[in-house]
């Protein structure tokens, strides 16, 4: 092939890469959060594409580096739920729920409803959910809880999805060694 054909092919590839990068790195326009006052337990949400791997949930979970959260129990009549509100540490997050760790042990036999507040990439989220799983960390005398969101505004779900995708993209980009990138020397 002659030189012109190679240049057109190279320009097309560069254009497609730049276009893909633009769509991946677009910043969300939503920066504030307000709590949904209507509590809708049985609302059907669209299925978000799931992460393939060892995760057996409907949506992929992104590990976070000990992100602070504030947890409040909605069921205030249950005496076993004491204290009624406390600080916790988020360990992972998805558009469908979170896992947090705290020093308090709570029963999860009944549907225990909580409100959880956290900030992610300068965006505040306030979401209701139910405790669905409990883990014991005996060496640290702490308990981990899996929370499934029971209501989340669609715009907040989309924002959370965008943030988590961006975080995953950045994590994968850090894992690619520089020697695997196409450079000038490989074109010679």
C-alpha positions as CSV (number, residue, x, y, z in Angstrom):
1,X,0.0,0.0,0.0
2,X,1.2,3.5,-0.6
3,X,1.9,6.2,1.9
4,X,-1.5,8.0,1.5
5,X,-3.6,5.0,2.3
6,X,-1.6,4.4,5.5
7,X,-2.1,8.0,6.5
8,X,-5.9,7.8,6.0
9,X,-6.1,4.6,8.0
10,X,-4.0,6.2,10.8
11,X,-6.2,9.3,10.8
12,X,-9.4,7.2,11.0
13,X,-8.0,5.2,13.9
14,X,-6.9,8.3,15.8
15,X,-10.3,9.9,15.2
16,X,-12.2,6.9,16.6
17,X,-9.9,6.7,19.6
18,X,-10.4,10.4,20.4
19,X,-14.2,10.1,19.9
20,X,-14.3,7.1,22.3
21,X,-12.2,8.9,24.9
22,X,-14.5,11.9,24.7
23,X,-17.6,9.9,25.5
24,X,-15.9,8.0,28.3
25,X,-14.5,11.1,30.0
26,X,-17.5,13.4,29.7
27,X,-18.2,15.1,33.1
28,X,-21.7,14.9,34.5
29,X,-23.6,18.1,34.8
30,X,-25.4,17.2,38.0
31,X,-23.5,18.3,41.2
32,X,-26.2,18.5,43.9
33,X,-28.3,15.9,45.4
34,X,-31.7,16.1,47.0
35,X,-33.4,13.3,48.9
36,X,-36.4,11.6,47.3
37,X,-39.2,12.3,49.7
38,X,-41.5,9.6,48.3
39,X,-40.4,6.2,49.6
40,X,-40.9,3.6,46.8
41,X,-39.9,0.1,47.8
42,X,-41.1,-1.8,44.8
43,X,-40.2,0.5,41.9
44,X,-38.7,-1.5,39.0
45,X,-35.5,0.0,37.7
46,X,-33.9,-0.7,34.4
47,X,-31.2,-3.3,34.5
48,X,-27.8,-1.7,34.3
49,X,-25.1,-3.8,32.4
50,X,-23.3,-5.9,34.9
51,X,-19.5,-6.3,35.4
52,X,-18.3,-9.7,34.3
53,X,-16.1,-11.5,36.8
54,X,-16.4,-13.0,40.3
55,X,-19.2,-10.6,41.2
56,X,-22.6,-12.4,41.3
57,X,-24.7,-9.3,41.7
58,X,-26.9,-7.6,39.2
59,X,-24.6,-4.6,39.1
60,X,-20.8,-4.3,39.4
61,X,-19.3,-3.1,42.7
62,X,-16.5,-0.7,42.9
63,X,-14.1,-0.9,45.8
64,X,-13.6,2.5,47.6
65,X,-10.8,3.5,49.9
66,X,-12.5,3.7,53.3
67,X,-15.1,6.3,52.3
68,X,-17.0,7.8,55.3
69,X,-20.7,7.5,55.5
70,X,-23.5,8.3,57.9
71,X,-26.1,5.6,58.6
72,X,-29.6,6.2,60.2
73,X,-32.2,3.6,61.1
74,X,-35.6,4.4,59.8
75,X,-37.3,1.7,62.1
76,X,-37.0,3.7,65.3
77,X,-39.3,1.4,67.4
78,X,-36.9,-1.6,67.4
79,X,-34.9,-1.5,70.7
80,X,-32.2,-3.8,69.2
81,X,-31.3,-1.0,66.8
82,X,-29.2,1.0,69.2
83,X,-27.6,3.5,68.4
84,X,-30.1,4.7,65.9
85,X,-27.5,6.6,63.8
86,X,-23.8,6.3,63.5
87,X,-20.8,6.8,61.3
88,X,-19.5,4.0,59.1
89,X,-16.9,3.3,56.4
90,X,-17.9,2.3,52.9
91,X,-15.9,-0.5,51.4
92,X,-17.6,-0.9,48.0
93,X,-20.4,0.6,46.1
94,X,-22.7,0.0,43.1
95,X,-25.8,1.5,41.7
96,X,-27.8,-1.1,43.5
97,X,-26.2,-0.9,47.0
98,X,-23.2,-0.6,49.2
99,X,-21.1,-2.4,51.8
100,X,-20.2,-0.6,54.9
101,X,-18.3,-1.5,58.1
102,X,-19.0,-0.3,61.6
103,X,-18.4,-1.2,65.3
104,X,-22.1,-2.0,66.0
105,X,-23.9,-5.3,65.6
106,X,-27.4,-5.3,64.3
107,X,-29.9,-8.1,63.5
108,X,-30.8,-8.5,59.8
109,X,-33.6,-11.2,60.2
110,X,-36.3,-8.6,59.6
111,X,-36.3,-6.0,56.9
112,X,-34.2,-3.3,58.6
113,X,-34.5,-0.1,56.7
114,X,-31.8,2.5,56.8
115,X,-30.9,5.9,55.3
116,X,-27.3,6.2,54.2
117,X,-25.5,9.4,53.3
118,X,-22.2,9.5,51.5
119,X,-20.2,11.7,49.1
120,X,-18.5,10.4,46.0
121,X,-16.4,12.7,43.7
122,X,-18.0,15.9,45.2
123,X,-21.5,14.6,44.7
124,X,-23.7,13.9,47.8
125,X,-26.1,10.9,47.9
126,X,-28.8,10.2,50.4
127,X,-30.4,6.8,49.7
128,X,-32.7,4.4,51.6
129,X,-31.9,0.8,51.6
130,X,-32.3,-2.5,53.6
131,X,-29.7,-4.6,55.3
132,X,-29.4,-7.9,53.4
133,X,-26.1,-9.3,54.6
134,X,-23.9,-9.2,57.7
135,X,-20.2,-10.2,58.0
136,X,-18.1,-10.4,61.2
137,X,-14.5,-9.2,61.3
138,X,-13.3,-10.8,64.6
139,X,-9.8,-9.5,64.4
140,X,-11.0,-6.0,64.3
141,X,-14.2,-6.3,66.3
142,X,-16.2,-4.8,63.4
143,X,-19.2,-5.8,61.4
144,X,-19.7,-5.4,57.7
145,X,-23.2,-4.9,56.2
146,X,-24.5,-5.3,52.7
147,X,-27.2,-2.8,51.8
148,X,-29.5,-3.0,48.9
149,X,-31.0,0.3,47.8
150,X,-34.8,0.4,48.0
151,X,-35.2,3.8,46.5
152,X,-32.9,6.1,44.5
153,X,-33.9,8.9,42.1
154,X,-33.2,7.9,38.5
155,X,-31.0,11.0,38.0
156,X,-28.9,9.9,41.0
157,X,-28.7,6.4,39.8
158,X,-27.4,7.6,36.4
159,X,-25.0,10.0,38.1
160,X,-23.7,7.2,40.3
161,X,-23.4,4.9,37.3
162,X,-21.3,7.5,35.4
163,X,-19.0,8.1,38.4
164,X,-18.4,4.4,39.0
165,X,-17.7,3.8,35.3
166,X,-15.2,6.7,35.3
167,X,-13.6,5.3,38.4
168,X,-13.3,1.9,36.8
169,X,-11.9,3.4,33.6
170,X,-9.2,5.3,35.6
171,X,-8.3,2.1,37.6
172,X,-7.9,0.1,34.4
173,X,-5.9,2.9,32.8
174,X,-3.5,2.8,35.7
175,X,-3.0,-1.0,35.2
176,X,-2.0,-0.7,31.5
177,X,1.8,-0.6,31.3
178,X,3.3,2.3,29.2
179,X,5.1,-0.2,27.0
180,X,1.8,-1.5,25.7
181,X,0.8,1.9,24.3
182,X,1.2,2.6,20.6
183,X,4.0,5.1,20.1
184,X,6.0,6.6,17.3
185,X,8.6,3.8,17.4
186,X,6.0,1.1,16.7
187,X,4.9,2.9,13.5
188,X,8.3,2.6,11.8
